[in-house]
């Protein structure tokens, strides 16, 4: 007895991806505020780490002392202002103040951007976006 082989249908091409066109007409205000806060917070943390590493590198290499001695040679007076200005506590206070201002301004810009987009979308009808299904 011979076994019967089943014939499979011929291989067909996958159908082309369907494209859907949607219109973005509203951005939720609180969602934009939360997202902009998280982005500003992460950028502020990156700024904090970068400034800390830059201060460590400049201190270890002695760049601050070299610049301070060069300024002292130029003006002829013992100049310690740069060393005091580049101390770790003053640098960290400046960095933290900059990070707080960055968080506040970044969050406010995200909120204002959402308000502006919603206002403009009412006038123009929104933003047309196309999606494809892969």
N, C-alpha and C positions, 0 to 999 in steps of 0.2 A: 504494500500500500504506500502510495506516495503521499507525502504531506503537501497540503495545498499552501502555497505562499500567498499571503495577502498583498495586494498591490496598494502601495501608499499613494496618496494624491501627489501630483508633481509639486516640487518646491515652488512656493510662490514668494514673491518679493514682499517685504514688509510694507505696509501702507505708509505713505509719506506722513510725516509728523503734522498733526493738525495745529493750526495757528489760531489762537484766540486773541481777539483785540478787545481790551478793556479800557475804561476811562477812569483815571484817578481823579476824584473830585473833592476828597476830604481827607485831611490828616488829623487824627485824634490829638488834641492839644496835650493831654496828660501823657500820652504815649511818647510824643515828641520831647516833652520835658524830661521824662525818665531816661530816654535814650541819650539825649544830649548831656544829661548829668553823668551818666556812666562813661560816655566818651571823654568828657572833660575831666572826670576823676582819673581815668586811666592815663590820659595825657599828662596830668599833674603828677602822678606817681612816676611816670617815665622822666619827667623834668627833675623831680627830686633825686632819683637815682643817678641821672646823668650829672647833675651838679655835684653830688657827693663824690662820684668817681673822678670828675674833673678836678675838684679841690684836692683829693688825695694825690692824684697824678702831679699836679702843679706843686704841691707841697713836697712830695718825695723827690721830685726832680730839682727842687730849689729855685724854681722860676720866680716865685714871689720875692725871695731874698735877692736874686740877681737884679730884678727890676727895681727893687727898693734901693740897692746900692748904686745903680746907674742913675736914678733920680737924685740921690744924695750927692753924687759926684757932679752932676750938672748944675744943681742949684747951690752947692757948696755948704749946705746945712744938713745935719743928721736928720733924715726924713724917715719917720716910723709910721706915717699915716697909712701906707699901703699894707703894711704888716698887720696893723690893727683892723683895717677894713677887710682884709682877707682871712681873718681868724675864723675858726670853725663855727663858734656860736653866731657871729654876725652873718656869716654866709648861710647858715641854716635858717635863721630868722628871715632873711631876705627871700630865700627859696620858698619857705612855707607861706609867706605873705603873697608871693607871686602865684603859688599854687592855689591859694584860696581865691584870689582875684580871677584866676583862670577858670576855676570851677563855677564861680558866680556868673562871670561874663559868658562862658560857654553855654551854661544852662539857659541864660536869658536869650542868647542868640538863637538857640534851638526853639524856644517858645515863640519868639518873634518871627522866626522863619515859618513855623506852622501857621501862625495867624496870617502872615502875609500870603502864604500859599492858598489858604482857604478863601481869603478875600479875592485873590486873583482868579482862583478856580471858579468862583461864582460868576465872575464877569466873562471869562473866556471859555468856560465849559469844562475845564480840567485838562489833565495831561493824558494823552493817548498812549497806552502801553500795549505791546504785543508779546504774547507768551506762546511758546511752542511746547508740545508734549513729546518728549523724547522716548 
